[in-house]
Amino acid sequence: MEKDNLLFYRLRSLRSRKRSIKKDVEKQIRKKYKRSNELWEIKRDILWIPLEKPYQRGFVRFFAVTEEVMRTKDADFFEGILKKINTFMYSEIRHFLKKRKKFGRRIYVEREQKLKSLSSYEWNNPKLQLTEREKQYFLKRKEYCPFRKIDYDYYDFIEPWRFILRIKPNMITHYKPVNADLEKEYAEIEFYVKQYKVQGIIQKKIYGKSNSWKIKYESDLNESEKYFRYKMSATAFADYFMDE
């Protein structure tokens, strides 16, 4: 009877240790995640400083309203839409090309550039300030995400012919001062919080959602690595730290 009580006490003690370590790990993750956001805001708020001598770094390609549309009464309307869905592509040379294989040999083809598709979050985000009239020019579609295994809603502009691609020199006119200590700390914390299992705990404990999403990793992982990266729960994560 005494042996049974001792075994029960030891099991409870081990369970308590695991629970305590699990809480410590989650507390550390919360702390680092909070610090990551603080550092990101500090980096964002660093003021841009004008260069005495602006210089060119390659070229930038973007969409612009066609001349025909600019001559209509709706020019300002479509310019407003374009500001919300425009995309920018950069190249070292004026030709935006990429390599491609054809019949066993490499050729150069033009890099495709499309208008931005709005996610459901952006579509409902009041900061984007989409008007009811603007929304009439978008078509809703669903796109399957093979990693999260769910369908996502996207909204595409239905009259892309109103815009045309333009190319101009990419001029660098401002720069941000670099704080080496700040960048080092941010890089270290980002490396920590971007780990797959850490992201899972953040998703579940901070956002309050189950870990239903998937992250694409190398397809050539062995089974033990796949178990560690995909299957290990938060409790097992704590067990891992106990074994170290």
DRENDO-1510 file (C-alpha; in Angstrom, 1 decimal, always signed):
<recs>
REC; n; res; u; v; w
REC; 1; MET; +0.0; +0.0; +0.0 .
REC; 2; GLU; +2.8; +2.4; +0.9 .
REC; 3; LYS; +4.6; +1.5; -2.4 .
REC; 4; ASP; +1.4; +2.4; -4.3 .
REC; 5; ASN; +1.1; +5.7; -2.5 .
REC; 6; LEU; +4.8; +6.5; -3.2 .
REC; 7; LEU; +4.4; +5.6; -6.9 .
REC; 8; PHE; +1.3; +7.8; -7.1 .
REC; 9; TYR; +3.2; +10.7; -5.4 .
REC; 10; ARG; +6.1; +10.3; -7.8 .
REC; 11; LEU; +3.8; +10.3; -10.8 .
REC; 12; ARG; +2.0; +13.4; -9.6 .
REC; 13; SER; +5.3; +15.1; -9.0 .
REC; 14; LEU; +6.5; +14.3; -12.5 .
REC; 15; ARG; +3.2; +15.5; -13.9 .
REC; 16; SER; +3.6; +18.7; -12.0 .
REC; 17; ARG; +7.1; +19.2; -13.2 .
REC; 18; LYS; +6.0; +18.8; -16.8 .
REC; 19; ARG; +3.1; +21.3; -16.2 .
REC; 20; SER; +5.5; +23.8; -14.7 .
REC; 21; ILE; +8.0; +23.5; -17.5 .
REC; 22; LYS; +5.3; +23.8; -20.1 .
REC; 23; LYS; +4.1; +27.0; -18.4 .
REC; 24; ASP; +7.6; +28.4; -18.3 .
REC; 25; VAL; +8.1; +27.7; -22.0 .
REC; 26; GLU; +4.8; +29.4; -22.9 .
REC; 27; LYS; +5.7; +32.4; -20.7 .
REC; 28; GLN; +9.0; +32.7; -22.5 .
REC; 29; ILE; +7.3; +32.5; -25.9 .
REC; 30; ARG; +4.8; +35.2; -24.8 .
REC; 31; LYS; +7.7; +37.4; -23.6 .
REC; 32; LYS; +9.7; +37.0; -26.8 .
REC; 33; TYR; +6.6; +37.5; -29.0 .
REC; 34; LYS; +5.8; +40.7; -27.2 .
REC; 35; ARG; +9.4; +41.9; -27.6 .
REC; 36; SER; +9.4; +41.1; -31.3 .
REC; 37; ASN; +6.3; +43.3; -31.8 .
REC; 38; GLU; +8.0; +46.1; -29.8 .
REC; 39; LEU; +11.2; +45.9; -31.9 .
REC; 40; TRP; +9.2; +45.8; -35.1 .
REC; 41; GLU; +7.4; +49.1; -34.1 .
REC; 42; ILE; +10.7; +50.7; -33.2 .
REC; 43; LYS; +12.2; +49.7; -36.6 .
REC; 44; ARG; +9.1; +51.0; -38.4 .
REC; 45; ASP; +9.1; +54.4; -36.6 .
REC; 46; ILE; +12.8; +55.1; -37.5 .
REC; 47; LEU; +12.6; +58.2; -39.7 .
REC; 48; TRP; +13.8; +58.2; -43.3 .
REC; 49; ILE; +16.6; +60.6; -44.0 .
REC; 50; PRO; +16.9; +62.3; -47.4 .
REC; 51; LEU; +20.1; +61.6; -49.4 .
REC; 52; GLU; +22.2; +64.5; -50.5 .
REC; 53; LYS; +22.7; +62.8; -53.8 .
REC; 54; PRO; +19.9; +60.4; -54.9 .
REC; 55; TYR; +21.0; +57.5; -57.1 .
REC; 56; GLN; +19.5; +54.9; -59.4 .
REC; 57; ARG; +19.2; +51.3; -58.4 .
REC; 58; GLY; +17.8; +49.4; -61.4 .
REC; 59; PHE; +14.3; +49.8; -62.6 .
REC; 60; VAL; +10.8; +49.5; -61.2 .
REC; 61; ARG; +7.7; +48.3; -63.1 .
REC; 62; PHE; +4.2; +49.1; -62.0 .
REC; 63; PHE; +0.6; +49.6; -63.3 .
REC; 64; ALA; -0.8; +53.0; -64.4 .
REC; 65; VAL; -4.2; +54.1; -65.7 .
REC; 66; THR; -4.3; +54.0; -69.5 .
REC; 67; GLU; -4.5; +57.2; -71.4 .
REC; 68; GLU; -7.9; +56.4; -72.7 .
REC; 69; VAL; -9.3; +56.0; -69.2 .
REC; 70; MET; -7.5; +59.2; -68.0 .
REC; 71; ARG; -9.5; +61.2; -70.6 .
REC; 72; THR; -12.8; +60.0; -69.1 .
REC; 73; LYS; -14.7; +61.4; -66.2 .
REC; 74; ASP; -13.9; +58.2; -64.2 .
REC; 75; ALA; -10.1; +58.8; -64.2 .
REC; 76; ASP; -9.9; +59.7; -60.5 .
REC; 77; PHE; -12.1; +56.8; -59.6 .
REC; 78; PHE; -9.9; +54.2; -61.3 .
REC; 79; GLU; -6.8; +55.9; -60.0 .
REC; 80; GLY; -8.2; +55.4; -56.5 .
REC; 81; ILE; -8.8; +51.7; -57.1 .
REC; 82; LEU; -5.3; +51.3; -58.6 .
REC; 83; LYS; -3.7; +52.7; -55.4 .
REC; 84; LYS; -5.2; +49.7; -53.5 .
REC; 85; ILE; -4.2; +46.9; -55.9 .
REC; 86; ASN; -1.1; +48.1; -57.6 .
REC; 87; THR; +2.0; +45.9; -57.6 .
REC; 88; PHE; +5.7; +46.8; -58.0 .
REC; 89; MET; +8.4; +44.7; -59.5 .
REC; 90; TYR; +12.1; +45.5; -59.5 .
REC; 91; SER; +14.9; +44.6; -61.9 .
REC; 92; GLU; +18.6; +45.4; -62.3 .
REC; 93; ILE; +18.0; +46.0; -66.0 .
REC; 94; ARG; +15.2; +47.5; -68.0 .
REC; 95; HIS; +14.1; +44.2; -69.3 .
REC; 96; PHE; +12.1; +42.2; -66.7 .
REC; 97; LEU; +13.2; +38.7; -67.8 .
REC; 98; LYS; +13.6; +35.3; -66.1 .
REC; 99; LYS; +15.2; +32.0; -67.3 .
REC; 100; ARG; +13.1; +29.2; -68.5 .
REC; 101; LYS; +13.8; +25.8; -70.0 .
REC; 102; LYS; +12.3; +25.0; -73.4 .
REC; 103; PHE; +13.2; +21.8; -75.4 .
REC; 104; GLY; +16.2; +21.2; -73.1 .
REC; 105; ARG; +17.7; +24.7; -73.5 .
REC; 106; ARG; +17.4; +27.8; -71.4 .
REC; 107; ILE; +15.6; +30.8; -72.8 .
REC; 108; TYR; +14.6; +34.2; -71.4 .
REC; 109; VAL; +10.9; +35.0; -71.0 .
REC; 110; GLU; +9.2; +38.1; -69.6 .
REC; 111; ARG; +8.3; +38.0; -65.9 .
REC; 112; GLU; +4.6; +38.0; -65.3 .
REC; 113; GLN; +3.1; +40.8; -63.2 .
REC; 114; LYS; -0.5; +41.0; -62.1 .
REC; 115; LEU; -2.7; +43.3; -60.1 .
REC; 116; LYS; -3.0; +42.5; -56.5 .
REC; 117; SER; -5.8; +40.1; -55.4 .
REC; 118; LEU; -7.5; +41.3; -52.1 .
REC; 119; SER; -7.8; +38.8; -49.3 .
REC; 120; SER; -11.0; +38.6; -47.3 .
REC; 121; TYR; -9.2; +40.4; -44.5 .
REC; 122; GLU; -8.2; +43.2; -46.8 .
REC; 123; TRP; -11.7; +43.3; -48.3 .
REC; 124; ASN; -13.3; +43.9; -44.9 .
REC; 125; ASN; -10.5; +46.1; -43.5 .
REC; 126; PRO; -11.8; +49.6; -43.0 .
REC; 127; LYS; -8.3; +51.0; -43.4 .
REC; 128; LEU; -8.4; +50.1; -47.1 .
REC; 129; GLN; -11.6; +52.2; -47.5 .
REC; 130; LEU; -13.2; +50.3; -50.3 .
REC; 131; THR; -16.4; +52.1; -51.3 .
REC; 132; GLU; -19.5; +50.2; -52.4 .
REC; 133; ARG; -19.0; +51.4; -56.0 .
REC; 134; GLU; -15.4; +50.2; -56.0 .
REC; 135; LYS; -16.5; +46.8; -54.7 .
REC; 136; GLN; -18.7; +46.3; -57.8 .
REC; 137; TYR; -15.6; +46.0; -59.9 .
REC; 138; PHE; -14.3; +43.0; -58.1 .
REC; 139; LEU; -15.2; +39.3; -58.4 .
REC; 140; LYS; -15.0; +36.9; -55.5 .
REC; 141; ARG; -13.2; +33.6; -56.0 .
REC; 142; LYS; -12.0; +30.7; -53.8 .
REC; 143; GLU; -8.5; +29.4; -53.8 .
REC; 144; TYR; -7.5; +26.1; -52.1 .
REC; 145; CYS; -4.5; +26.2; -49.8 .
REC; 146; PRO; -2.8; +22.8; -49.9 .
REC; 147; PHE; -0.8; +23.5; -46.7 .
REC; 148; ARG; -3.7; +24.6; -44.5 .
REC; 149; LYS; -6.2; +22.4; -46.4 .
REC; 150; ILE; -8.9; +25.0; -46.6 .
REC; 151; ASP; -10.4; +27.4; -49.2 .
REC; 152; TYR; -9.6; +31.1; -49.0 .
REC; 153; ASP; -11.7; +33.9; -50.5 .
REC; 154; TYR; -10.0; +36.4; -52.8 .
REC; 155; TYR; -11.3; +39.4; -54.8 .
REC; 156; ASP; -10.0; +40.1; -58.3 .
REC; 157; PHE; -10.4; +43.3; -60.3 .
REC; 158; ILE; -12.6; +42.4; -63.3 .
REC; 159; GLU; -11.4; +45.1; -65.7 .
REC; 160; PRO; -7.6; +44.9; -65.7 .
REC; 161; TRP; -7.5; +46.4; -69.3 .
REC; 162; ARG; -8.0; +49.8; -67.7 .
REC; 163; PHE; -4.4; +49.7; -66.5 .
REC; 164; ILE; -1.1; +49.3; -68.3 .
REC; 165; LEU; +2.4; +48.4; -67.2 .
REC; 166; ARG; +5.0; +51.2; -67.0 .
REC; 167; ILE; +8.7; +51.1; -66.3 .
REC; 168; LYS; +10.8; +53.9; -64.8 .
REC; 169; PRO; +14.2; +54.2; -63.1 .
REC; 170; ASN; +14.2; +53.2; -59.5 .
REC; 171; MET; +15.6; +56.2; -57.7 .
REC; 172; ILE; +16.8; +55.9; -54.1 .
REC; 173; THR; +16.1; +59.2; -52.4 .
REC; 174; HIS; +16.0; +58.4; -48.7 .
REC; 175; TYR; +17.6; +55.9; -46.3 .
REC; 176; LYS; +17.0; +54.6; -42.8 .
REC; 177; PRO; +19.9; +54.7; -40.2 .
REC; 178; VAL; +20.8; +51.2; -39.1 .
REC; 179; ASN; +21.0; +50.4; -35.4 .
REC; 180; ALA; +23.3; +47.3; -35.3 .
REC; 181; ASP; +22.2; +46.3; -31.7 .
REC; 182; LEU; +18.6; +46.6; -32.6 .
REC; 183; GLU; +18.9; +44.6; -35.8 .
REC; 184; LYS; +20.8; +41.8; -34.0 .
REC; 185; GLU; +18.3; +41.5; -31.2 .
REC; 186; TYR; +15.4; +41.5; -33.7 .
REC; 187; ALA; +17.0; +38.9; -35.9 .
REC; 188; GLU; +17.6; +36.6; -32.9 .
REC; 189; ILE; +14.1; +36.9; -31.6 .
REC; 190; GLU; +12.6; +36.4; -35.0 .
REC; 191; PHE; +14.6; +33.3; -35.5 .
REC; 192; TYR; +13.1; +32.0; -32.2 .
REC; 193; VAL; +9.5; +32.9; -32.8 .
REC; 194; LYS; +9.4; +31.7; -36.4 .
REC; 195; GLN; +10.1; +28.1; -35.4 .
REC; 196; TYR; +7.2; +25.9; -36.4 .
REC; 197; LYS; +6.3; +24.6; -32.9 .
REC; 198; VAL; +6.7; +28.1; -31.4 .
REC; 199; GLN; +4.4; +29.4; -34.1 .
REC; 200; GLY; +1.9; +26.7; -33.1 .
REC; 201; ILE; +1.9; +27.7; -29.5 .
REC; 202; ILE; +1.6; +31.4; -30.4 .
REC; 203; GLN; -1.4; +30.6; -32.6 .
REC; 204; LYS; -3.1; +28.5; -29.9 .
REC; 205; LYS; -2.2; +30.4; -26.7 .
REC; 206; ILE; -2.0; +34.0; -27.9 .
REC; 207; TYR; -4.6; +34.1; -30.7 .
REC; 208; GLY; -6.8; +31.5; -29.1 .
REC; 209; LYS; -7.1; +29.3; -32.2 .
REC; 210; SER; -6.3; +25.7; -32.8 .
REC; 211; ASN; -3.3; +24.9; -34.9 .
REC; 212; SER; -5.2; +24.1; -38.1 .
REC; 213; TRP; -2.7; +25.7; -40.4 .
REC; 214; LYS; +0.3; +24.1; -42.0 .
REC; 215; ILE; +3.7; +25.4; -43.0 .
REC; 216; LYS; +5.6; +24.1; -46.0 .
REC; 217; TYR; +8.8; +22.5; -45.1 .
REC; 218; GLU; +11.3; +20.4; -47.1 .
REC; 219; SER; +9.8; +17.3; -48.6 .
REC; 220; ASP; +12.9; +15.2; -47.9 .
REC; 221; LEU; +12.7; +15.3; -44.1 .
REC; 222; ASN; +13.2; +11.9; -42.5 .
REC; 223; GLU; +10.4; +10.5; -40.3 .
REC; 224; SER; +11.9; +11.5; -37.0 .
REC; 225; GLU; +12.3; +15.1; -38.2 .
REC; 226; LYS; +8.7; +15.1; -39.5 .
REC; 227; TYR; +7.5; +13.9; -36.1 .
REC; 228; PHE; +9.4; +16.5; -34.3 .
REC; 229; ARG; +8.3; +19.4; -36.5 .
REC; 230; TYR; +4.7; +18.4; -37.2 .
REC; 231; LYS; +3.4; +16.1; -34.4 .
REC; 232; MET; +4.9; +17.2; -31.2 .
REC; 233; SER; +2.4; +18.9; -28.9 .
REC; 234; ALA; +3.0; +21.7; -26.4 .
REC; 235; THR; +3.4; +19.1; -23.6 .
REC; 236; ALA; +5.8; +17.1; -25.6 .
REC; 237; PHE; +7.6; +20.3; -26.3 .
REC; 238; ALA; +8.1; +20.7; -22.6 .
REC; 239; ASP; +9.2; +17.1; -22.3 .
REC; 240; TYR; +11.9; +17.8; -24.9 .
REC; 241; PHE; +13.3; +20.7; -22.8 .
REC; 242; MET; +13.3; +18.4; -19.7 .
REC; 243; ASP; +15.4; +15.8; -21.6 .
REC; 244; GLU; +18.0; +18.4; -22.6 .
</recs>
